[in-house]
């Protein structure tokens, strides 16, 4: 034991391990910082470490070539021992990292931890968030399937609309005028070397700022931040209730880290990896590409916004949001930290998260996008054709063959671009159905020149049967002036 003690003293005298521990893991933090609200930062770092380890393992097999990328992922999924699970862990680690980092940013904002003297800690966190999203986007491109190809196409088209330098930026992004082999090599370099290296550098600075400026104490109502007195107040907090981060305040971080690991491994085991969803093929234009979950809200917003708002949403809004986040600690660096005294901040977070949540759901379901294979892949449920007349059955064939299922669900299957038609007969009268089919309205095109009067007659006869049992169909008004001719051919001619 004496020999070991002397060896430890000798090493410490040269490596200064005790001083290193005291200034890092053993640095004093407020006792109130040992809270469940403070576990998200360390969990984000844990997810990044998992990404580095799994990404390095995947790089042994993955080939960043347009001809081999898809094949190498298929090999990982189906031939490499536990390759599918390694891909799944990498994918779910990315999802967890973005989600937990978002929670961390919300917690920091609501606790006022961006205020004096931690302005640069917040700024470095914003750059970490942007870098993490960039790594997530480049990681999606690495799959180089249909989603990746068309997602990259959309990203390039947006980049090309930047005033003055759009064409040059696209050339820089794609390593040429089109998506080719050099494009994937460029994104591989970004994803594996440049962006992780940038994140490591920013994390190092972020941790340095945390160590030098301290961890934000648990905010209390009625204790505002004043630049002239806060440093002395924080030093007094550490003197009265300061504890070493290790081992006194790290307990909840370790428990949450274990839960995160179990969550990532469990999701990887249950849900598996994402993609690849088919080799990239620019000739397939009816594909329905969808980004990973952290970009779904942006995907939905871009799909739903009107044309005149495109420049505002694509360029002006992101720039203003980024500038506001970077300027926040400088324009609101003092005052109350407690969320109970900052109702505007709380309501802003709630509203923003509700908007992002709704847009994410819409991006996942894509109700604006037709279900291109529904007409051939989803048969009409038997209950909608059982006991129908020959004319109604013919209408069911028209309904199927004219691809109405692409936009309208029936029996819970089909597109969501238009309303479900399970109970359409309770909403529209016969004449209203005829008018809707022939003339169209809203997003529905007019079929007056695509369907014959006999086909309209059969289709409407079938749709008249679409109502719940025991619920009568809609009836026309009894006002004579609103009555329409019952002859389909006459009505077809009049509406056209």
Beta strands, then each sheet from edge to edge (+ up, - down):
strand 1: 28-30
strand 2: 242-244
sheet 1: 1+ 2-
end
